[in-house]
Amino acid sequence: MTTTGSTTTGDARAAGGGQAGVALSGRGAAPGVAVAPAVVLAVAPTPAAEVDTEPQGSPGEELERAEQALDATEQSLLELSEKVAEDA
């Protein structure tokens, strides 16, 4: 397994996984190096029947809502990144 920056690639079977060539990416919570099997936890996707697919406004309004959601998400991730860096 090799690590470059924040991306890890390699044979997941060697790490106890079931797939080869899996690439993982992320931000470490603490500085340093760790060697261990990678465990990926995944949440099952929400069934389409539970997702409101009706438009909540005009296409322009929908685009504005999507952009606001992306901006809010970016801000939350930046704040989390700064907190992780401070705590490290």
N, C-alpha and C positions, 0 to 999 in steps of 0.2 A: 504494500500500500504506500502511496506517495502523497505528500501534502504540499500544495503550492498556495501561498497566501491563505485564504480562508476556505479553499476548496480541497476536498479530499477525494481522491479517485483510487480505484484499485479493484481487486477481486473480492467481492463481498463474501464469497464462500469461504475464503481464508479467514475472514473475521467472524464466521459463524452465520452469515446471512445466506440467503438462497439465490441471489442474483449476482451475476458477474458484471463488472463495468458500471457500477452504480456510483454516481457523483453526488457528494453531499456538500452543502455550502451553508455557512452560518457565521455567527459571531461568538467567540469564546466568552465565557463569563469570567474567566480568570486567565492571567498570562501563564504560559508554560506549555508543556507537551504532554499528551496522554496517549497511551497505546492500549487499545481495548476494542472489543467488538462494538460495532455501531448498531444501535437499536433505534429503529425508526418507528415512531408512533404515529398512526394516521387516523383521522376521524373520517368516518363514512360520510360521503357527500349527502347533503339534504335532498330528499326526494323532490323531484320537480313539482309534485302536487302540493308541497308545503311552501313553495316560493310564490310570492305574489308577482305575477308577470304582467298585470294590467298597468299601463302607463299611468303615472301620477300627474301628468301635465303634458304640455306640448313638447316636441323633441328638443327645443331650446332649453326648456325648463328641466327636462330630464338630464341633458348634458351638463347644465349648471349644477344640479344635485350630485351628479357623478364626480364632477371636478371638485366640489366642496368635500365630498367623502374622501377623495384621493389626497387632498390637501390636509385634511384632519388626520388621516392615516399616516402620512409622511411626518407630520408634526409629532404624533405619538411615538413613532419609531425613532425619531431624532432624540426625543426626550429620554426614551428607554436606553438608547445607545449611550447618551451622556451619563445616565445613572450607572450603567454597567461599567463605563470607563472610570467613574469616580470611585466605585466600590472595589475595583480591581486592585 
